[in-house]
Amino acid sequence: MAQFSVNPMRFDPYKNYKFRVKWDGRYVAGVSKVSALKRTTEVVKHREGGDPSTSRKSPGRTEYEPITLERGVTHDTEFEKWVNKVWNFGAGLGAEVSLADFRKDFIIDVFNEAGQKVLSYRVYRCWVSEYQALPDLDANANAVAIQTIKLENEGWERDYDVAEPTEPQYTEPE
């Protein structure tokens, strides 16, 4: 059976380097890395007194791993605006946290080599638990300055409304 229903000639899986992150209805500038989407379900072991000496197993609580976003330092303030909703150092007493809107949902869109959206994941009820505004600065280094946010979340799901697109076929020039 073909791995791709719309593009049966496609053999290779999608690459991990064409993606964008969106929150508040717009794409966030410069995101260069997103950590893996990972969830773990605890195993609950149990047995009855008359059972053999082996345990039965059933699913318990499911935990969703935090997601880390990285991007080069620019003048764009999207990371910092969200971080400041969780803890704003300069705010007055009682105004340090924006309880009404410190959580956000966001979307991760994945694209094929032709730039067509092929996958989309929605991540729910996120908030920033860790923020790195600047990396170590080193006058002898030759690197991009990276800032990161770590997002706690309460779950994610694939958007099944994003269908496999018909990929353009290459034709020889005449």
N, C-alpha and C positions, 0 to 999 in steps of 0.2 A: 504494500500500500504506500502511496506517495505521502511524504511528510507535509507537503503543501498542497491544499486542494485546488486553489485558484491558479497557482503557478507550478504545475507538476514537473516542469523541467528544472526547477530550483532544487538543489541538493544541499547547499550549505545553510546552516542555521544563521540567524541574525547575529550581527556583530554587536559588541558592547560599547562602542564608542560614538554612536549617534543617538543622542537623547536630549531631552529638555525637561526642565522642572517648571511647573506652573502653580502659583497660588494667587488668590485674590483676582482670578480671571486673566492673569497675564504671565508670560514667561519671565523667569528671573534671569537676569544677565549673568553670563560668565560661569555658570556652574560647570565644573570640569570633572567632578567625581561624585558618585552616589554610592554609598555602601549597599551591601546586599539586603534584599527583603527576606527576612528570616523569621519564622515562627516555630515555637517548640511547644508540644503538648506533653504535660507531665503524665507519667504512667502511674496508675493507681493499682497496687497489687492487693489481692484479697483471696481468701479461701475459707471454705466452711470447715468445721471441725472434722467431718467425715470424709473430706476430699483427700486424694492422694497427696504426697508430700511436695506437690508442685503448686505454684500460685497461678491464679487467673489474673489477667491484666485487662484493664479498661482505661479509656481516656479520662484525664482529669482536666485541670486548668490549662488554658493556652496562653502563652506569653509571646508578645511581639518584641523582637529586638529593636533597640534604638537605631535610627538611620542617620548617618553622617553625610552632610553635604559639604563639598569643598569648592572654592573658587578663588581666582586671583583677586588680590586687593585692588579695588577701583574706587571711584567716587559714588557708585551706586550704594544706597543705604538700606536696601531691602532686608538684609540679614540683621543689621543693627536695629531697625525699627521693630522687627519681631522680637528680638532679644530683649529690648527695653520694655516690652509688654509684660514680660515675666519678672524682671527686676530692673527698675530704672533708678540708678544711684542718685541722680540729681533731683528726683521728685521729692516732694515734701512728705512729712509723716502721714502715713495712711494711704499715700498715692503711689507707693513704690511698685505695686502690681496692678495690672489692668485685668481684673477678674472677669470682666464682661467679654473680652475678646483676645485673651492670650493664647487660646487654642485655635488652630486652623486646620483645615483639610488641604491637602495638596495633591498634585497629579504628576506622575512620571510618565512621559511619552517616549517611546522608543521608535526609531525610524530605520528603514532599510537603506541600502547604499544609494538608492535613487532619491532619498529624502521623503519617502512616503511613510506616514504613520502606520505602524504595524502592530504595536502593543501599547496599552495604556493601563496604568495601575493607579487607583485612588487610595490615598493613605488618610486615615481618619483621626481626628481629635489630637493633633500633634501640638507639642509645646517644646520650647528650647530649654534643654537641661544643661548644655555646655556650649560655650562660645569662645573661640579664639580669634580675636580681632587682628592680631599680627603674629607672624611666626618669629622665631629667633632671627634677629638681624645680624648679618655678618658681612663686613666690608670686603672680605676675601672670597665670598661666595659668588656664584653665577647662577642664580635661580629666581623664579617668580615668587613673590610674596603671596602666601596662601592664607585665607581665613576659612574657618570651619564653624559649622553649627551641628550640634547633636540633637536630634529630634526624638523625644519620647512619643510613642503613638499607641493607639488602642486598636489597631488592626488595619488591614489593607485588603483590597480585592481587585481582581482583574476586571476591566471594563470590557465585557463581551460584546458590546455594541461596536467596538473597533474591529472591523472585518479585515481579512487579508486582502490587500489591494491587488489589482492586476498590475504586474510589473512591466515596465516598458521593455520591449525587445530591441536589441541592437540590430541595425541593418547596415549593410555595407554601403558606403557612398557610391553613387553612380559615376 
